[in-house]
Amino acid sequence: MDRRTLLELCGATMLLRTLPALAAAPPTPAPGLRIQRLGWAGVRLVAGETTLFVDATVDPSEPGSVPLEASTPERFALVTHFHGDHCQPEALRVVFNARSRLVCDRDTALRVGDREVPLLPVPLYQPEFLSPRTADFAVFAVPASDGLGSPQVSWVIDGGGHRVFHAGDTQVHGQFWNIGRAYGPFDVAFLPINGFRQTAGRTARVPAAMSLTPEQAVDVALILRARRVVPIHYGGASPGYAEVPDPVGAFVKAARAAGLAETVLASGATLDL
């Protein structure tokens, strides 16, 4: 056997020995996303090296209030609007570090001001990568409609190989079709369901629900092409602030009738994607 033939045979043998190992190698798993529901409309998302809070507030007097915690090196927060039940910058101080920012739309930033934590105002539709070092999350501010006339956005959140929508406490509006077409489908949508009417002060006469009702949340989820919905923003009825009767029960009934997957998360409960 000549030297050339011997080298070719040796090369073929080594290749054959390598192929089974290559075939048996497991695929690289997609990065995961862990979601925790906080109180009221708040959620916490963790992917890679980044923790991201959305509308995170803390009320020690509220039953089931969840303390804010973060163990990742990168920590950020999003806020949909400046109302106190969604925006509480002082609560974020315990989890923020030197690189942290509270991300909001520019109109909200003017009203929040530089209170307690540094702000990062962003325009609609443009991606913001959190953090700049890891880009574990890409977030987009998209239109919303506030029942009290305040500036408000919803958030499209891309992270851990999944896409999430957080609506804040928006009403029904015509941009849902565009959001669903441009950014959907969504693995999970967090939608308000209490259809509240605030009847105090200048809003004594309220002609329509100021946030999504349970049935509207189901319709919006279908428009957004959401594969699963987690209801938020319910259970806060008080004098001058009325909710629809049994918002969770009405939502679950409507979702099941529409064939829409739903997960009702108690405060502090988690969902892994």
Secondary structure as the mmCIF struct_conf table of DSSP 4:
data_model
#
loop_
_struct_conf.conf_type_id
_struct_conf.id
_struct_conf.beg_label_comp_id
_struct_conf.beg_label_asym_id
_struct_conf.beg_label_seq_id
_struct_conf.end_label_comp_id
_struct_conf.end_label_asym_id
_struct_conf.end_label_seq_id
HELX_RH_AL_P HELX_RH_AL_P1 ARG A 3 ALA A 24
BEND BEND1 ALA A 25 ALA A 25
HELX_LH_PP_P HELX_LH_PP_P1 PRO A 26 GLY A 32
STRN STRN1 ARG A 34 ARG A 37
BEND BEND2 GLY A 39 GLY A 39
TURN_TY1_P TURN_TY1_P1 TRP A 40 ALA A 41
STRN STRN2 VAL A 43 ALA A 47
TURN_TY1_P TURN_TY1_P2 GLY A 48 GLU A 49
STRN STRN3 THR A 50 VAL A 54
BEND BEND3 ASP A 55 ASP A 55
TURN_TY1_P TURN_TY1_P3 PRO A 60 SER A 61
BEND BEND4 GLU A 62 GLU A 62
TURN_TY1_P TURN_TY1_P4 PRO A 63 GLY A 64
BEND BEND5 THR A 72 PRO A 73
STRN STRN4 GLU A 74 LEU A 78
BEND BEND6 THR A 80 THR A 80
BEND BEND7 HIS A 83 HIS A 83
TURN_TY1_P TURN_TY1_P5 GLY A 84 HIS A 86
HELX_RH_3T_P HELX_RH_3T_P1 PRO A 89 VAL A 94
TURN_TY1_P TURN_TY1_P6 VAL A 95 VAL A 95
TURN_TY1_P TURN_TY1_P7 ALA A 98 ARG A 99
STRN STRN5 LEU A 102 ASP A 105
HELX_RH_AL_P HELX_RH_AL_P2 ARG A 106 VAL A 112
BEND BEND8 ASP A 114 ASP A 114
BEND BEND9 GLU A 116 VAL A 117
STRN STRN6 LEU A 119 VAL A 122
STRN STRN7 LEU A 124 LEU A 124
TURN_TY1_P TURN_TY1_P8 TYR A 125 TYR A 125
STRN STRN8 GLU A 128 LEU A 130
BEND BEND10 SER A 131 SER A 131
TURN_TY1_P TURN_TY1_P9 PRO A 132 THR A 134
STRN STRN9 PHE A 137 PRO A 143
TURN_TY1_P TURN_TY1_P10 GLY A 147 LEU A 148
BEND BEND11 GLY A 149 GLY A 149
STRN STRN10 VAL A 153 GLY A 159
TURN_TY1_P TURN_TY1_P11 GLY A 160 GLY A 161
STRN STRN11 HIS A 162 HIS A 166
TURN_TY1_P TURN_TY1_P12 GLY A 168 ASP A 169
TURN_TY1_P TURN_TY1_P13 GLY A 174 GLN A 175
HELX_RH_AL_P HELX_RH_AL_P3 PHE A 176 TYR A 183
STRN STRN12 PHE A 186 PHE A 186
BEND BEND12 ASP A 187 ASP A 187
STRN STRN13 VAL A 188 PRO A 192
STRN STRN14 ARG A 197 GLN A 198
BEND BEND13 ALA A 200 ALA A 200
HELX_RH_3T_P HELX_RH_3T_P2 GLY A 201 THR A 203
BEND BEND14 ALA A 204 ARG A 205
BEND BEND15 PRO A 207 ALA A 208
BEND BEND16 MET A 210 SER A 211
HELX_RH_AL_P HELX_RH_AL_P4 PRO A 214 LEU A 224
TURN_TY1_P TURN_TY1_P14 ARG A 225 ARG A 225
STRN STRN15 ALA A 226 ALA A 226
BEND BEND17 ARG A 227 ARG A 227
STRN STRN16 ARG A 228 ILE A 232
BEND BEND18 HIS A 233 HIS A 233
BEND BEND19 GLY A 235 GLY A 235
STRN STRN17 SER A 238 SER A 238
TURN_TY1_P TURN_TY1_P15 PRO A 239 GLY A 240
STRN STRN18 TYR A 241 ALA A 242
BEND BEND20 PRO A 245 ASP A 246
HELX_RH_AL_P HELX_RH_AL_P5 PRO A 247 ALA A 257
TURN_TY1_P TURN_TY1_P16 ALA A 258 GLY A 259
STRN STRN19 ALA A 261 GLU A 262
HELX_LH_PP_P HELX_LH_PP_P2 LEU A 265 ALA A 266
TURN_TY1_P TURN_TY1_P17 SER A 267 GLY A 268
STRN STRN20 THR A 270 ASP A 272
#
